[in-house]
Amino acid sequence: MRLRHRSPRVPGEASPAAELSRRLQDARLYFVTPDRAPDAVLEIAAAAIRGGVDVLQLRQKTLPRGDLLELARGLRQLAVRNERLFVVNDHVDIALLAGADGVHLGPDDLSIESARRVAGDRLLIGASASSVEAARRAVRQGADYLGSGPAFPTPIKAQKPVIGPAGIAAIGDAVRVPVFAIGGIDASNLAQLTAAGVRRACVIRAIGDAADPEAAARTLRGMLDE
């Protein structure tokens, strides 16, 4: 593998990894793109960013890998222009080739340790955790942030038991990395999370299926910032 040359860092300047971590700490609203045609995904993502989304994740289960990489590069450009973080679901290689900021790994994907060996400090690595024990284990293995849930019933994860706002708050208290609540979250129940002290949320349908994705994102972001 040919290593890319890195320009010398100015003394006192934050490293790329440190800068990514700082931006992640500041993030509140995380949006996972719906499995739609690439043009539609780009349009929805742009609207979500205008509405206040901090982190954009590409999650596509049906596109051929070449098309997936092309879409990832388009979303990366959109994220860079708007100073947002961009994450690719599942695929470390696509994340690296697209210049993404991170990759989110599920239980059936490459292990966190293996992903770190491949990516080094070039990528933030996210993982999913539905219990305090799983969260602590993921962080020990090197996860930079966690998606925890389901917060509420959701057809996307219908087989997983709901852990609720209290369960997510417990996970947040147990680890020192950012924890984003996920699962069935929308404007009708987000206040239950914030009341439990949870200030980071990840959504899919609440923005992706909204008639006005920008307005939906703005409403959610406002609730998280209150």
Secondary structure by P-SEA (a helix, b strand, c coil): cbbbbbcccccccccaaaaaaaaaaaccbbbbbccccaaaaaaaaaaaaaacccbbbbbbccccaaaaaaaaaaaaaaaaaabbbbbbcccaaaaaaacccbbbbccccccaaaaaaaccccbbbbbbbccaaaaaaaaaacccbbbbccccccccccccccccaaaaaaaaaacccbbbbbcccccccaaaaaaacccbbbbcccccccccaaaaaaaaaaaaac
